[in-house]
Amino acid sequence: MGIALWAACGVVSFLLARVVPVAKKRPRLGELAASILVALILGLIATAMDFGGWSEPDWRAGLFAFFGSFAALGILRLPGYPVAR
């Protein structure tokens, strides 16, 4: 259940980032993959910090994964970032 929460937080942050019109021309699949991957990695870090775990959803781990993946998408959308070109 915890992993599903992390992945769902990554998808929600992707959907919210698509609302922002800046750099919206980037490929959707790449942003979705980056968002979910970062959310899963941050979920593992949250587990190491004892915020929930693999099988138990915890709101702190969900927020950590959501805000972290949202920030990662913001970094990818920076104009001077090499991947954004």
Backbone bond lengths (Angstrom), bond angles and torsions (degrees), N, CA, C in turn:
res aa  C-N    CA-C-N  psi(-1)  N-CA   C-N-CA  omega(-1)  CA-C   N-CA-C  phi
1 M - - - 1.440 - - 1.522 111.50 -
2 G 1.313 117.79 -35.95 1.457 120.98 -179.31 1.521 111.96 -64.30
3 I 1.332 116.59 -41.79 1.464 120.41 179.83 1.525 110.27 -65.79
4 A 1.314 117.60 -37.55 1.465 120.56 177.19 1.525 110.94 -64.69
5 L 1.322 117.01 -36.91 1.464 120.58 177.03 1.521 110.46 -64.66
6 W 1.317 118.13 -43.16 1.458 121.47 179.46 1.526 110.64 -62.73
7 A 1.330 116.70 -45.91 1.470 120.25 179.81 1.533 110.84 -64.23
8 A 1.326 117.01 -39.93 1.464 120.50 178.28 1.529 110.82 -64.29
9 C 1.317 116.97 -38.00 1.469 120.22 176.98 1.527 110.52 -64.69
10 G 1.327 117.32 -36.78 1.454 120.30 176.25 1.518 112.27 -65.73
11 V 1.316 116.96 -40.16 1.468 121.04 178.85 1.529 110.55 -67.47
12 V 1.330 116.99 -41.81 1.463 120.49 179.44 1.525 110.82 -64.72
13 S 1.328 117.49 -40.57 1.468 119.10 178.23 1.529 110.75 -66.47
14 F 1.331 117.42 -35.01 1.467 120.54 174.95 1.521 110.92 -63.08
15 L 1.323 116.98 -45.43 1.458 120.68 -178.96 1.525 111.50 -64.58
16 L 1.325 117.36 -38.88 1.459 119.89 177.11 1.523 111.64 -69.42
17 A 1.319 117.37 -34.60 1.469 120.40 178.78 1.525 110.93 -69.75
18 R 1.319 118.78 -28.29 1.465 121.03 178.86 1.521 111.61 -69.54
19 V 1.328 118.29 -19.14 1.459 121.75 178.65 1.528 110.12 -71.92
20 V 1.330 117.20 -33.03 1.462 121.99 -179.11 1.524 108.28 -71.95
21 P 1.343 118.22 123.14 1.462 120.03 -172.91 1.526 115.44 -75.90
22 V 1.322 118.79 -13.14 1.468 120.88 -177.87 1.528 109.31 -69.60
23 A 1.314 115.95 130.09 1.471 123.46 177.93 1.521 111.82 55.63
24 K 1.308 116.62 40.21 1.457 120.89 -178.99 1.527 112.09 -77.95
25 K 1.321 117.68 -6.18 1.451 121.35 -177.12 1.520 113.21 -81.64
26 R 1.315 117.46 -2.72 1.463 120.45 178.89 1.530 109.75 -67.90
27 P 1.304 117.41 153.60 1.469 119.73 179.74 1.530 111.53 -63.54
28 R 1.300 115.33 134.52 1.462 119.95 -177.53 1.521 112.36 -67.97
29 L 1.315 116.52 -38.78 1.464 119.43 -176.43 1.529 111.48 -65.11
30 G 1.318 116.96 -38.45 1.458 120.58 178.48 1.521 112.26 -66.15
31 E 1.323 116.40 -41.94 1.464 120.11 177.90 1.518 111.14 -67.02
32 L 1.320 117.15 -39.51 1.465 120.25 179.11 1.523 110.41 -64.40
33 A 1.325 116.48 -44.44 1.467 120.07 179.06 1.521 111.42 -63.10
34 A 1.323 116.93 -42.14 1.468 120.54 179.33 1.522 110.54 -64.97
35 S 1.306 116.98 -41.50 1.461 121.00 -179.24 1.521 111.73 -63.99
36 I 1.317 116.97 -45.83 1.467 120.19 -179.66 1.522 110.67 -68.69
37 L 1.322 117.56 -40.98 1.466 120.65 179.93 1.528 111.31 -63.05
38 V 1.312 117.28 -45.28 1.464 120.29 178.55 1.526 110.74 -64.67
39 A 1.331 117.47 -39.77 1.461 120.33 178.78 1.527 111.15 -63.46
40 L 1.333 117.41 -40.07 1.465 119.74 178.72 1.530 111.59 -68.00
41 I 1.322 116.65 -40.12 1.466 119.66 178.22 1.526 110.31 -64.83
42 L 1.326 116.69 -43.13 1.457 119.55 178.58 1.522 111.86 -68.96
43 G 1.321 117.53 -29.58 1.463 120.16 173.36 1.518 111.70 -65.15
44 L 1.334 116.41 -38.50 1.463 119.62 175.27 1.525 111.52 -65.65
45 I 1.321 116.15 -39.26 1.466 119.86 176.86 1.529 110.30 -65.11
46 A 1.324 116.39 -40.15 1.466 119.91 177.33 1.525 110.84 -63.57
47 T 1.326 117.36 -35.60 1.457 120.60 176.42 1.523 110.50 -65.51
48 A 1.335 116.27 -39.42 1.459 119.48 177.64 1.531 111.42 -65.42
49 M 1.337 116.64 -29.16 1.458 120.59 177.43 1.527 111.74 -88.16
50 D 1.320 116.84 7.82 1.462 124.92 176.86 1.528 113.38 68.56
51 F 1.346 116.28 36.18 1.461 121.86 171.05 1.524 107.73 -98.55
52 G 1.281 119.07 82.08 1.463 120.82 -179.33 1.511 111.55 81.47
53 G 1.308 116.47 -145.69 1.452 120.64 -178.84 1.515 111.40 -177.03
54 W 1.347 114.86 -166.61 1.468 121.21 -178.93 1.523 111.65 -61.21
55 S 1.325 115.40 -45.53 1.462 119.17 -169.38 1.521 113.95 -106.52
56 E 1.315 118.10 -0.71 1.456 119.37 179.99 1.527 110.11 -123.95
57 P 1.314 117.60 119.66 1.468 119.19 179.52 1.527 110.35 -73.09
58 D 1.295 115.36 136.01 1.457 121.28 179.34 1.522 107.90 -131.24
59 W 1.301 117.52 134.44 1.458 120.92 -175.26 1.526 111.99 -64.18
60 R 1.339 117.47 -31.26 1.468 119.77 179.52 1.520 110.77 -67.66
61 A 1.324 117.01 -41.62 1.462 120.47 177.53 1.522 110.87 -66.56
62 G 1.329 116.76 -36.75 1.458 120.62 177.35 1.515 112.28 -64.00
63 L 1.319 117.41 -44.61 1.455 120.35 177.55 1.522 111.83 -65.70
64 F 1.322 116.20 -39.32 1.463 121.03 178.48 1.521 110.37 -61.35
65 A 1.332 116.91 -44.90 1.461 121.62 179.81 1.529 110.90 -69.20
66 F 1.324 117.55 -40.37 1.460 120.83 -178.98 1.523 111.59 -64.57
67 F 1.327 117.03 -54.28 1.462 119.86 -176.78 1.522 111.94 -67.39
68 G 1.323 116.89 -34.39 1.462 119.54 177.85 1.519 112.55 -67.13
69 S 1.328 117.17 -43.20 1.469 119.33 179.27 1.520 110.86 -70.89
70 F 1.324 117.93 -32.98 1.460 120.98 176.17 1.528 110.20 -65.87
71 A 1.327 116.77 -39.76 1.470 120.76 177.05 1.524 110.93 -66.85
72 A 1.327 117.44 -38.03 1.467 120.64 178.53 1.525 110.85 -64.04
73 L 1.325 117.04 -38.99 1.467 119.74 176.46 1.521 110.92 -66.85
74 G 1.317 117.22 -35.13 1.458 120.25 176.01 1.513 111.63 -64.09
75 I 1.324 116.94 -39.24 1.468 121.14 178.01 1.528 110.18 -66.68
76 L 1.320 116.98 -40.47 1.466 119.68 178.31 1.526 112.41 -63.82
77 R 1.322 116.60 -28.12 1.463 120.60 -177.84 1.520 113.24 -89.36
78 L 1.333 119.17 1.66 1.461 120.44 177.89 1.527 109.59 -61.95
79 P 1.321 117.46 138.85 1.473 119.85 -176.86 1.524 113.96 -61.42
80 G 1.310 118.57 -37.50 1.465 120.49 -177.45 1.512 114.46 -89.11
81 Y 1.317 117.40 1.28 1.464 120.21 -178.68 1.517 109.43 -72.64
82 P 1.339 118.70 132.74 1.474 121.14 -173.84 1.525 114.53 -58.75
83 V 1.317 118.59 -31.24 1.461 120.79 -177.33 1.526 110.47 -75.27
84 A 1.325 117.24 -22.18 1.468 120.40 -175.53 1.521 113.10 -72.40
85 R 1.314 119.13 -8.54 1.470 120.96 -178.16 1.497 112.20 -92.44
